[in-house]
Amino acid sequence: MTDTMPARQTSTTHKVMPHPLNAWYVAAWDHEVTRKPMARRIADRPLALYRTEDGRAVALADACWHRLAPLSMGKVVGRDGIQCPYHGIVYDSLGRCVSMPAQETINPSATVPSFPVVERYRYVWVWVGDPALADPALVPDMHQMDSPEWAGDGLTIHAKCNFQLVLDNLMDLTHEEFVHSSTIGQEELSESDFVTTHDDRTVTVERWMLNIDPPPFWLKNMRDKFPGFSGKVDRWQIIHFEAPSTINIDVGVAMAGTGAPEGDRSQGVNGYVMNTITPETDRTSHYFWAFMRNYRLDSQLITTQLRQGVHGVFGEDEVMLEAQQAAIDANPDYEFYNLNIDAGGMWARRIIERMLEAEGRSARMAPAAPTFRRTGA
């Protein structure tokens, strides 16, 4: 479905949304999960993560059945067990007690919850909702992360804000003109047309800026591929949201007039900004991101420079989002108002609200998303 935005959009949007539980969330980068247990709170659920002897990732509730001591403070024992650091109770990877101190008979109720885990795209994904619904096919598509046709790396931001605020930030990139003016921002972002499309699980916002000067970030990348480049470019941003919290952004520039809008990007540089946001609590998030590129794949220097450059850009977002969360908490009765540029974010919120409704967890209905398409600035 394609939408047209009205000249003025004034409906309000709830500021802090609860997070769906029946969803795959990234718990960690794959390299973070080792034979030494680690703690991470996912969707307000404390988890203990570790690997079995054969390398399989495990996620258990981070609380021993006996006295709720954190299992993440314990140690991995045997082929797949984890031992409580307090009294030595051992659980297997399914959360079943297999050993108790000072007694041979094991209490049959001695279990801790275990959670479905999938490893994909360099991440460890965990499902904290109904395990019967944990279909691996629902893991969001982030294939660029481990495709041989793309190279790159990323980091994790501990964002002190509701996960939905990060999604709003990524679904509308016109803020780059103001927040990132020295790197990727330019006035053409606010002036350009965009098209928003959606279905029941995804939202796409597409924007093209033709025959413009490249901002500093993209000028450097063009010169990495085309030494000495100067001149105008055609720039694109294609934002793709997949419920509940993954946003992959197809970005790049090409020499103006060389056919990029028609599909020929050979005279340009193309990247994917990969983002998946995991709620930690209602007001904190784990923000996993990476920048992947399809040029100069063998250059570790470019990989490192891009990771550092994007990290600096996202640091500016982090400052703004944390300030925004503080203002929200200081003004609990105020609701957001929406502009034309908020179309993508509003549809993403509506999809999340429907997920919450299906779980019976929605306290308030979000406003109806717009049913229009914006055709001009």
Helices and strands as residue ranges (DSSP letters): E 2-3, E 12-13, E 24-29, G 30-32, E 38-42, E 45-51, E 57-61, G 71-73, E 75-77, E 81-83, E 90-91, E 97-99, E 117-120, E 123-127, G 131-133, G 136-138, G 143-145, E 151-159, H 163-171, G 173-175, H 176-179, H 188-191, E 194-198, E 202-212, H 216-225, E 233-242, E 246-255, G 260-262, E 268-281, E 284-293, H 300-330, E 336-337, G 340-342, H 343-359
